[in-house]
Amino acid sequence: MAIRLRVVDGLMIACCAAETDQEPGDVYLDDEQHYALAAKFSRDWRGRGFDVVYDDHDAANETQRRRVDREVHAQWAAEARARRLRRVQRWLDCRAAFRSTA
């Protein structure tokens, strides 16, 4: 999911790009950049029971939403599934190539 990093009342938040309009000062992260950060976060916190709730960020984020459109989310979900399938296929292709040379 593409996101926008935005400062709201002095608090940096991450907004869904599909649900918000671009504003001056936003930093846009595309799907691949967001995925890379999520993977890094997952790796850094794996096995540590990370379940912290950020109420202040959640509340600020809700003030920024401009649309919650099932169609937008359905399109994003279909695109995300296709990206995941392509990543898995690339991994399988690499694995098959490696095994054929071993």
Contacts in CASP RR format, 6 or more apart in sequence:
PFRMAT RR
TARGET T0000
AUTHOR 0000-0000-0000
METHOD contacts of the structure
MODEL  1
MAIRLRVVDGLMIACCAAETDQEPGDVYLDDEQHYALAAKFSRDWRGRGF
DVVYDDHDAANETQRRRVDREVHAQWAAEARARRLRRVQRWLDCRAAFRS
TA
1 16 0 8 1.000
1 17 0 8 1.000
1 18 0 8 1.000
1 31 0 8 1.000
1 34 0 8 1.000
1 76 0 8 1.000
1 80 0 8 1.000
2 16 0 8 1.000
2 17 0 8 1.000
2 18 0 8 1.000
2 28 0 8 1.000
2 29 0 8 1.000
2 30 0 8 1.000
2 31 0 8 1.000
2 34 0 8 1.000
3 14 0 8 1.000
3 15 0 8 1.000
3 16 0 8 1.000
3 17 0 8 1.000
3 28 0 8 1.000
3 29 0 8 1.000
3 34 0 8 1.000
4 14 0 8 1.000
4 15 0 8 1.000
4 16 0 8 1.000
4 17 0 8 1.000
4 20 0 8 1.000
4 22 0 8 1.000
4 23 0 8 1.000
4 26 0 8 1.000
4 27 0 8 1.000
4 28 0 8 1.000
4 29 0 8 1.000
5 12 0 8 1.000
5 13 0 8 1.000
5 14 0 8 1.000
5 15 0 8 1.000
5 26 0 8 1.000
5 27 0 8 1.000
5 29 0 8 1.000
6 12 0 8 1.000
6 13 0 8 1.000
6 14 0 8 1.000
6 15 0 8 1.000
6 20 0 8 1.000
6 23 0 8 1.000
6 25 0 8 1.000
6 26 0 8 1.000
6 27 0 8 1.000
6 64 0 8 1.000
7 13 0 8 1.000
7 25 0 8 1.000
8 60 0 8 1.000
8 63 0 8 1.000
8 64 0 8 1.000
9 60 0 8 1.000
11 56 0 8 1.000
11 57 0 8 1.000
11 60 0 8 1.000
13 57 0 8 1.000
13 60 0 8 1.000
13 61 0 8 1.000
13 64 0 8 1.000
14 57 0 8 1.000
14 61 0 8 1.000
15 61 0 8 1.000
15 64 0 8 1.000
15 65 0 8 1.000
16 65 0 8 1.000
17 28 0 8 1.000
18 67 0 8 1.000
18 69 0 8 1.000
18 72 0 8 1.000
18 73 0 8 1.000
18 76 0 8 1.000
19 64 0 8 1.000
19 65 0 8 1.000
19 66 0 8 1.000
19 67 0 8 1.000
19 68 0 8 1.000
19 69 0 8 1.000
19 72 0 8 1.000
20 64 0 8 1.000
20 65 0 8 1.000
20 66 0 8 1.000
21 66 0 8 1.000
22 28 0 8 1.000
29 37 0 8 1.000
31 79 0 8 1.000
31 80 0 8 1.000
31 83 0 8 1.000
END
